[in-house]
Amino acid sequence: MHKINFLKTVLILVLTLAGSIRCAADYPADYAKAPRFKALLCYLPDAEEAHVQFDRQAISFFHKLSYGEGYLLDVTTDFGQYVNRLSDYSIVIMCNYSLHDPAQRKAFERYMEQGGGWLGFHASAYNDAGTRWPWFNKFLGCGTFLCNQWPPQPALLDVEQPDHPVTRTLPTSFVCPACEFYQWHPSPRADKDVRVLLSISPKMYPFGIKDVVKGGDFPVVWTNTRYRMLYLNMGHGEETFIDATQNLLITNAFRWIVSRDPKGDPFSSQTDKKKVVAYVTSWTTIMPDPQLMTHINYAFGGVGKDGRVYVDNDQRFRQIAALKTANPQLKVLLSVGGWGRGRFSSMVSSGANRQVFARSCRAFCDQYGIDGIDIDWEFPGNNSSGEVSPADEKQNYTLLLRDLRQALGSKLLLTMASSSSPDYYDYANCIQYLDFVNVMTYDMASPPHHHAALYRGGTVGTGWRVVHESIQTHLAAGIPASKLVMGMPFYGSGNADGSGSAGQISLQEIQDGITSGKWVEHWDAVAQVPYVTNAATGQFVYGYDNARSLTLKCRYILENQLAGGMYWEYANDNQQGTERHTIYNCLMK
């Protein structure tokens, strides 16, 4: 009996061990590769007792996050010892730690201006008239300390940005543990670059017992988008880490800052990371949120009479390029061409002309500090630009991409916008020069057909081409899925008078037309896209995309393992940013 039980026990152990080994082998390839990055935590051991209580618990909290050496955590009470090696750290965590030494302040300024990461708690942001550090006020995006409630007490917090990576897993409001909260004047909300993530709920007023805050704007967690930073007002006493929701908030904040390291996201495999490419135009004025895309293609540049590249609206282009400061991982490219833009054929007609253009593109990238060139020639071998383009233009187009790649080198990006049909290009020979291809899977039909139906059939998915067909023909033409970016329109195509001509309209205008009762919204379950008809006549008016159809298109991108999604264009979204948030959330989260 005992021998049988012993053998059974041995057998169970062997099977269990074998199962454990098999499970370990099934982990993704980057599992347990450590350490991923380094973090520096600063605290003051001789601060007021409530701050020291928090600091000790914070050290324990962040130490536990590093279990298994997922990252290396260095803890110091002297920031000055690290001023010459701050670049080694993806993030600096300041637990009620503030800088007073001029040399240390300058070192911190350089670190942050060059893409460093900062997570600050409570008194780390304290400043008043005696602080005398103007840069720090700009960095925080707020004024000086105004007041605080007393004594420390729990507070109802409202989440203001539920779509943000730091807050998207939190409830819309929650009660946080007892803390002393600082109020600022002017409020950080007054800074156009600040995104307030959480604030004290107005339901809390009057807030406090001895010292009472009677009202006013009271942000407690925010980020200044000009920097890789986030401030949390929490950090007083020994109750900060007793609440699971607040612990999740702190963990999310830490991870988010580290994930935006300009050296690369240590949590993501580069082979799995999707691209979100936003076309931003020279003739619009809206400034894009640089956190909602991986690439911006600025439309447009052109081929000058001298054969060199130029940019439309230089001032706006500089503003767009400057967004890289707010998101160091953002790639900005100049898109050269556009519908009806010419001089391509004459430029590619000789090697000498191509070299002049290619070298000017490299000089342009160097001058503006951007990341590459996107070629949007519509289309080689087609005369739509008003110039005669030989039918065999494919070869010259391939030579252009070859010469551009040689001029740009391996570090700058070279991409292109492709027609929904791959027939204008020799992808078998030119794909080697390209980082990826943006397929314009829109404008593929005229009313009463939807111009960007996902699948063929139904009521409106019966035009010249649909998204699925376009993508599959591009894959068959020789573009690897890992280099294919699928296009999505942020505009409706059709005509308000119900005619067969096609014009463009923004999502906001379509939604306003539905709300007013002028148009009726429909969903084509086969084509998997929405459209609107005239409420009086029933005629097709516009085909467009909304959150539902874009979610399905993003799912198509993921299921087909494509490189990512592209959209034209940022300014055509509605006031809430429904389309750009949908694409980013579907592909990047």
Secondary structure, DSSP 8 states (H G I E B T S, - for coil): -HHHHHHHHHHHHHHHHHHHHHHHHTS-TTTT-----EEEEEE-TTS-HHHHHHHHHHHHHHHHHTGGGSSEEEEES-GGGGTTSGGG-SEEEEES----SHHHHHHHHHHHHTT-EEEEEGGGG---TTT--HHHHHHHTS-EEEEE-BS-EEEEEEES-TTSTTTTTS-SEEEEEEE--EEEES-GGGSTTEEEEEEE-GGG-SB-SSB-B-SS--EEEEEETTSEEEEE---SSS-GGG-HHHHHHHHHHHHHHHHT-TT--TTS-TTT--EEEEEEETT------TTS-SEEEEEEEEE-TTS-EEESSHHHHHHHHGGGGT-TT-EEEEEEE-TT---HHHHHTSHHHHHHHHHHHHHHHHHHT--EEEEE-S-TT--TTSS---TTHHHHHHHHHHHHHHHHTTTSEEEEEE-SSGGGS-HHHHGGG-SEEEE---S---TTS-TT-SSSBTTTB-SS--HHHHHHHHHHTT--GGGEEEEEESEEEE-TT--S--EEEEHHHHHHHHHTTSEEEEEETTTTEEEEEETTT--EEEE---HHHHHHHHHHHHHTT-SEEEEE-GGGS-TT-HHHHHHHHHHH-
